[in-house]
Amino acid sequence: MEDISLEAFLHRRSSFTNVLIDVGTGDGRFVYHHAGAHPDVLAIGIDAVREQMREVSAKASRKSARGGLRNCMFIEAAVESLPVELTGIADQLTVNYPWGSLLAAFLLPNTAILQGIVRLAKPGATLNVLLNYSVFEDKSYMERLNLPHFDETDLTARVRPLLREIGIEITSNSVYCGQPPQWTSWGKRLVAGSSRKTMAIQASVRLRGCELVLNSSDP
């Protein structure tokens, strides 16, 4: 991952019409492919494990003739402590096949973590989430993960109202078998040659606060 000053980051951000942030990006290939397909979008991948992103980050940092993409960036950060420098910049947020605390955040839900994600968004930003739905059908496995029962009914009756309180309005959700609607390495491994199910959640972000204004004098 390249080191970049706040001033340089803001200058780069100003060169693009939209910003996508992928939270829990894993190996970062989704972000890299999205950046390549959408040159007007600054695509940012965030993950707590630096090593996972190292290969794709190095590729994105090369000269364009060797596969480099100026509109592709990676940041090492835990979902519990997302960088304040990213407050209010995202037009699109994606969370693809989360695990651990990020998965639990959507199922419980953990509003503290989700509010951190909401903080990244501009008012009206989209949030697209893909969940490994097959895991939810394995009761013993969910118990080992210390996670509650979760299905479409729980999403509607229990989770949706709590998400609405923190500014996440679910606009649609569906469960299906087969290839995920967007390419990710982890998602491809999960569903390849199997009948595993995916829950796709589309939402919009409605912020009650105002966007944080950043400048080069910020700490």
BAVO-926573 format. One line per 8 residues: number of its first residue (from 1); their letters; for each residue z, y, x of N, C-alpha, C. Coordinates in steps of 0.05 Angstrom, whole numbers, plus 5000, padded with zeros to 4 digits. Atoms other than C-alpha are relative to their C-alpha. Example, Ala and Ser with C-alpha at 12.3 -4.5 7.8 and 13.67 -1.06 7.14 Angstrom:
1) as) 5000/4976/5018/5156/4910/5246/5000/5024/5018 | 4999/4976/4984/5143/4979/5273/5014/5022/4985
//
This chain:
1) medislea) 5000/4976/5016/5000/5000/5000/5000/5025/5017 | 5002/4976/4984/4982/5068/5026/5024/5019/4994 | 4980/4979/5004/5035/5122/5036/4985/5026/4993 | 5014/4976/5010/5017/5185/4998/5021/5020/4991 | 4981/4979/5008/5053/5251/4989/4997/5006/4970 | 5002/4992/5028/5068/5278/4919/4977/5019/4996 | 5022/4981/5003/5019/5335/4931/4974/4986/5001 | 5025/5015/4998/4964/5287/4952/4995/4983/4975
9) flhrrssf) 5002/5016/5024/4979/5243/4892/4990/5017/4976 | 5008/4983/5022/4974/5301/4843/4971/5009/5003 | 5027/4992/4996/4909/5323/4875/4981/4977/4992 | 5017/5023/5007/4880/5253/4868/4999/4996/4969 | 4998/5003/5029/4904/5248/4796/4982/5020/4986 | 5016/4979/5014/4868/5313/4778/4971/4994/5001 | 5028/5006/4998/4802/5282/4798/4990/4981/4978 | 5008/5021/5020/4802/5232/4740/5008/5009/4972
17) tnvlidvg) 4996/4991/5028/4798/5241/4665/5022/4984/4986 | 4980/5017/5012/4846/5184/4648/5016/4985/5021 | 4983/5016/4982/4903/5145/4679/5009/4975/4985 | 4990/5025/5010/4919/5072/4667/5022/4991/5019 | 4978/5011/4984/4986/5043/4690/5005/4971/4990 | 4995/5028/5006/4994/4967/4692/5028/4993/5011 | 4972/5005/4992/5069/4950/4693/5004/4970/5004 | 4997/5029/4993/5087/4884/4727/4973/4989/5007
25) tgdgrfvy) 5029/5006/4995/5017/4880/4757/4995/4974/5015 | 5004/5025/4985/5028/4817/4799/4983/5005/5024 | 5017/4998/4977/4971/4809/4848/4982/5025/4999 | 5015/4975/5002/4938/4873/4822/4970/4997/4995 | 5028/5004/5004/4870/4842/4809/4990/5012/4974 | 5008/4987/5025/4869/4867/4737/4995/5030/5005 | 5003/4971/4995/4879/4939/4762/4975/5005/5017 | 5023/4996/4983/4826/4931/4816/4974/4997/4984
33) hhagahpd) 5024/5004/5016/4774/4904/4767/4997/5023/4979 | 5002/4978/5019/4791/4958/4716/4990/5025/5014 | 5009/4977/4985/4783/5012/4768/4971/4999/5007 | 5028/5003/4994/4716/4984/4789/4982/5004/4976 | 5016/4998/5025/4691/4982/4717/5002/5027/4988 | 4995/4974/5013/4718/5051/4699/5005/5021/5022 | 4996/4982/4977/4706/5100/4757/5013/5027/4992 | 4988/4975/5009/4732/5158/4714/5030/4997/4995
41) vlaigida) 4971/5006/5006/4801/5125/4707/5014/4995/5027 | 4982/5007/4978/4856/5126/4759/5018/4977/4991 | 4985/5024/5008/4885/5056/4754/5022/4994/5020 | 4977/5003/4984/4955/5046/4780/5015/4974/4993 | 4985/5025/5004/4990/4978/4788/5028/5003/5011 | 4972/4998/4991/5066/4974/4792/5012/4972/4999 | 4986/5025/4999/5105/4913/4814/5023/5001/5019 | 4976/5000/4982/5173/4899/4846/4995/4984/5025
49) vreqmrev) 5005/5017/4977/5143/4848/4894/4976/5011/5016 | 5021/4987/4983/5104/4884/4949/4979/4980/5010 | 5018/5019/4988/5074/4821/4979/4978/4991/4981 | 5020/5009/5020/5039/4802/4914/4976/5019/5000 | 5021/4980/5003/4999/4867/4915/4985/5005/5026 | 5010/4992/4974/4985/4870/4990/4970/4996/5004 | 5028/5006/4995/4917/4836/4992/4981/5019/4985 | 5018/4983/5016/4885/4875/4935/5004/5029/5007
57) sakasrks) 4995/4972/4992/4918/4940/4956/4985/5006/5026 | 5015/4996/4975/4888/4932/5026/4970/5002/4994 | 5028/4999/5007/4820/4919/4995/4993/5027/4987 | 5005/4975/5014/4824/4980/4950/5000/5024/5020 | 4997/4978/4981/4842/5024/5011/4977/5001/5020 | 5022/4999/4981/4779/5006/5050/4980/5021/4992 | 5023/4983/5006/4716/5048/5053/4985/4988/4976 | 5013/5010/5024/4675/5043/4989/4979/4979/5006
65) argglrnc) 5021/5020/4993/4620/5004/5025/5012/4972/5004 | 4986/5026/4996/4672/4949/5038/5018/4993/4977 | 4985/5007/5024/4700/4946/4968/5023/5019/4993 | 4979/4982/5005/4747/5005/4971/4996/5016/4974 | 5001/4985/5025/4764/5043/4907/5020/5023/5001 | 4982/4977/4998/4793/5113/4910/5016/5003/4974 | 4986/4997/5025/4814/5107/4837/5018/4976/4994 | 4983/5023/5003/4858/5046/4849/5024/5003/5019
73) mfieaave) 4975/4996/4984/4931/5052/4872/5021/4979/4992 | 4978/5019/5006/4992/5006/4877/5026/5012/5010 | 4974/4989/4995/5065/5024/4875/5021/4978/4998 | 4978/5020/5000/5125/4980/4893/5024/5013/4985 | 4977/4990/5015/5179/4991/4841/5008/4980/4979 | 4989/5017/5021/5224/4952/4794/4997/5013/4973 | 5004/4989/5027/5214/4960/4720/5025/5015/4991 | 4975/4986/5007/5287/4982/4715/5002/5028/5012
81) slpveltg) 4999/4974/4987/5273/5042/4760/4972/5010/5007 | 5027/4991/4996/5202/5067/4751/5000/5028/5011 | 5000/4974/4986/5183/5128/4793/4998/5024/4981 | 5001/4977/5017/5197/5195/4760/4974/5016/5004 | 5025/4985/4995/5134/5222/4793/4977/4992/4981 | 5020/5009/5019/5094/5182/4742/5006/5008/4971 | 4992/4992/5027/5128/5213/4682/4977/5015/4986 | 5018/4986/5017/5080/5232/4627/4971/5001/5009
89) iadqltvn) 5028/4998/4990/5014/5216/4663/4981/4979/4988 | 5017/5023/5008/4989/5151/4630/4987/5005/4973 | 5015/5001/5025/4934/5151/4577/5001/4972/4989 | 5000/5028/5008/4937/5075/4576/5022/4986/5016 | 4980/5017/4987/4995/5027/4591/4993/4971/4993 | 5005/5029/5005/4985/4952/4599/5023/4984/5013 | 4980/5019/4990/5035/4896/4608/4989/4972/4994 | 5015/5025/5003/5000/4829/4620/5017/4976/5008
97) ypwgslla) 4984/5024/4995/5040/4764/4614/5025/5005/5017 | 4976/4994/4985/5107/4792/4635/5019/4976/5003 | 4981/5021/4996/5163/4749/4661/5027/5013/5007 | 4974/4990/4992/5237/4756/4676/5010/5023/4982 | 4988/4977/5015/5270/4822/4656/4979/5015/4983 | 5021/4986/5015/5203/4851/4633/4994/4985/4974 | 5004/5016/5024/5191/4794/4584/5023/5004/4981 | 4977/4997/5017/5262/4799/4559/5001/5027/4986
105) afllpnta) 5000/4973/5011/5253/4873/4548/4985/5002/4974 | 5016/5000/5025/5201/4860/4494/5012/4982/4979 | 4990/5019/5020/5236/4801/4461/5027/5008/4988 | 4973/4995/5009/5307/4827/4456/5002/5021/4978 | 5012/4988/4977/5285/4884/4459/5022/5015/5016 | 4983/4985/4983/5318/4919/4518/4989/5029/5000 | 5012/4973/5003/5308/4992/4499/5002/5017/5025 | 4998/4985/4975/5332/5019/4566/4975/4997/5017
113) ilqgivrl) 5024/5006/4984/5275/4985/4603/4975/5011/4986 | 5024/4991/5015/5224/5001/4548/4998/5030/4999 | 5001/4971/4998/5244/5074/4548/4989/5010/5026 | 5011/4994/4974/5228/5075/4622/4969/4998/5000 | 5029/5003/5003/5158/5050/4605/4988/5022/4983 | 5009/4978/5017/5151/5100/4549/4998/5026/5015 | 5000/4975/4984/5168/5155/4598/4975/5004/5016 | 5025/4998/4985/5104/5140/4636/4977/5012/4984
121) akpgatln) 5022/4994/5018/5061/5157/4576/4997/5029/4992 | 5006/4976/5015/5027/5218/4549/5004/4995/4970 | 4998/5004/5029/5038/5230/4475/4973/4988/4989 | 5024/5012/5011/4989/5185/4438/4987/4979/5018 | 5011/5020/4982/4978/5138/4497/5000/4973/4986 | 5001/5027/5011/4960/5066/4481/5017/4981/5018 | 4984/5021/4986/5004/5006/4501/4989/4974/4991 | 5010/5027/5006/4972/4937/4504/5017/4980/5015
129) vllnysvf) 4982/5020/4989/5017/4877/4516/4989/4972/4994 | 5008/5028/5004/4997/4804/4526/5025/4983/5007 | 4977/5017/4996/5053/4752/4519/4992/4971/4998 | 5005/5029/5000/5052/4678/4534/5015/4988/4976 | 4987/5008/5026/5066/4656/4462/5008/4971/5000 | 4993/5029/4999/5068/4581/4478/5028/4996/5009 | 4973/5002/4990/5133/4592/4515/5020/5002/4977 | 4982/4995/5022/5165/4617/4451/5004/4976/4981
137) edksymer) 4998/5024/5017/5151/4551/4416/5016/4978/5012 | 4984/5020/4987/5192/4512/4466/5029/5009/4999 | 4973/4991/5005/5263/4520/4440/5018/4996/5024 | 4982/5006/4978/5298/4486/4498/4994/5018/5024 | 5007/4983/4978/5259/4527/4549/5010/5029/4995 | 4990/4973/5007/5276/4592/4513/5030/5002/5004 | 4971/5001/4996/5349/4572/4514/5007/5002/5030 | 4995/4999/4972/5346/4560/4589/4995/5028/5012
145) lnlphfde) 5006/4973/4992/5316/4630/4597/5020/5020/4988 | 4981/4983/5014/5372/4657/4553/4986/5021/4983 | 5015/4982/5017/5322/4688/4506/5002/4991/4971 | 4998/5007/5028/5325/4690/4430/4974/4988/4989 | 5024/5009/5015/5278/4656/4381/4982/5024/4996 | 5018/4978/5003/5215/4697/4377/4973/4990/4989 | 5026/5006/5011/5153/4693/4333/4989/5025/4986 | 5012/4977/5013/5109/4739/4292/5019/5013/4980
153) tdltarvr) 4980/4990/5019/5163/4745/4239/5021/5017/5014 | 4980/4985/4985/5214/4767/4291/4988/5027/5010 | 5013/4975/4991/5165/4818/4318/4999/5021/4978 | 5002/4981/5023/5155/4849/4249/5027/5009/4990 | 4975/4993/5013/5226/4845/4222/5021/5011/5018 | 4978/4993/4982/5270/4853/4283/4992/5020/5022 | 5007/4985/4976/5232/4882/4342/4985/5026/4993 | 5016/4976/5007/5183/4931/4309/5017/5024/4993
161) pllreigi) 4984/4976/5006/5237/4977/4279/5014/5011/5024 | 4986/4990/4976/5274/4981/4345/4981/5014/5020 | 5020/4987/4983/5210/4997/4383/4993/5027/4989 | 5007/4975/5012/5194/5051/4333/5020/5022/5007 | 4979/4980/4994/5261/5085/4348/4997/5012/5027 | 5003/4989/4973/5242/5094/4421/4972/5010/5005 | 5026/4987/4998/5172/5118/4406/4976/4981/5004 | 5022/5019/4999/5130/5054/4407/4993/4990/4972
169) eitsnsvy) 5009/5007/5027/5091/5044/4343/4978/4978/5002 | 5020/5022/4999/5057/4975/4338/4979/5005/4979 | 5023/4996/5018/4988/4983/4308/4987/4974/4991 | 5011/5026/5007/4966/4910/4309/5012/4979/5018 | 4992/5022/4983/4986/4842/4334/4987/4974/4990 | 5014/5025/5007/4954/4773/4335/5007/4978/5020 | 4995/5023/4982/4964/4703/4364/4975/4983/5000 | 5025/5015/4998/4905/4663/4389/5001/4981/5024
177) cgqppqwt) 5004/5019/4977/4884/4606/4435/4976/5008/5016 | 5024/4995/4983/4836/4612/4493/5003/5022/5019 | 5001/4979/4979/4816/4664/4543/5013/5026/4991 | 4988/4974/5007/4856/4729/4544/4979/5021/4996 | 5020/4979/5005/4821/4792/4520/4994/5017/5024 | 5006/4985/4975/4827/4823/4589/5008/4982/5024 | 4998/5019/4977/4821/4789/4657/5025/5006/5016 | 4978/4999/4981/4885/4776/4696/5002/4973/5013
185) swgkrlva) 4997/5026/4985/4898/4723/4749/5020/4982/4986 | 4979/5017/5012/4962/4699/4716/4992/4990/4973 | 5009/5008/5027/4933/4699/4646/4979/4978/5002 | 5021/5019/4997/4873/4660/4670/5011/4972/5007 | 4988/5025/4993/4917/4607/4702/5016/4988/4977 | 4984/5010/5022/4961/4602/4640/4983/4986/4979 | 5015/5010/5022/4905/4588/4591/4977/4982/5008 | 5023/5016/4992/4852/4553/4633/5004/4970/4993
193) gssrktma) 5000/5029/5007/4836/4484/4605/5023/4991/4983 | 4977/5008/5016/4894/4485/4556/4998/5013/4973 | 4999/4988/5027/4912/4503/4485/5023/5021/4998 | 4979/4980/5000/4963/4555/4506/4993/5024/4983 | 5004/4977/5018/4972/4613/4459/5008/5026/5013 | 4994/4973/4991/4973/4687/4473/5007/5018/4976 | 4996/4979/5020/5005/4742/4431/4991/5026/5011 | 5010/4974/4991/4968/4807/4437/5012/5021/4982
201) iqasvrlr) 4987/4978/5015/5005/4870/4416/4987/5026/5008 | 5011/4973/4995/4971/4938/4410/5019/5020/4987 | 4982/4979/5010/5014/5000/4402/4992/5027/5010 | 5004/4972/4990/5013/5075/4409/5028/5011/5007 | 4975/4989/4990/5067/5116/4444/5003/5028/4988 | 4994/4973/5011/5097/5175/4407/5025/5011/5014 | 4977/4989/4985/5141/5216/4453/5014/5022/4985 | 4984/4979/5012/5197/5259/4428/5007/5022/5020
209) gcelvlns) 4995/4980/4979/5209/5293/4494/4974/5013/5009 | 5024/4987/4989/5161/5335/4534/4993/4989/5027 | 5009/5010/4975/5121/5316/4594/5013/5014/5023 | 4988/4988/4976/5154/5327/4661/4978/5014/5017 | 5019/4986/4984/5117/5380/4700/5007/4997/5030 | 4995/5006/4972/5111/5360/4773/4985/5020/5018 | 5014/4984/4980/5094/5403/4833/5009/4992/5027 | 4994/5009/4972/5096/5397/4908/5028/5007/5009
217) sdp) 4973/4993/4992/5166/5427/4911/5020/4981/4988 | 4981/5019/5011/5197/5370/4870/5011/4982/5021 | 4988/5017/4980/5245/5326/4909/4987/4973/5001
//
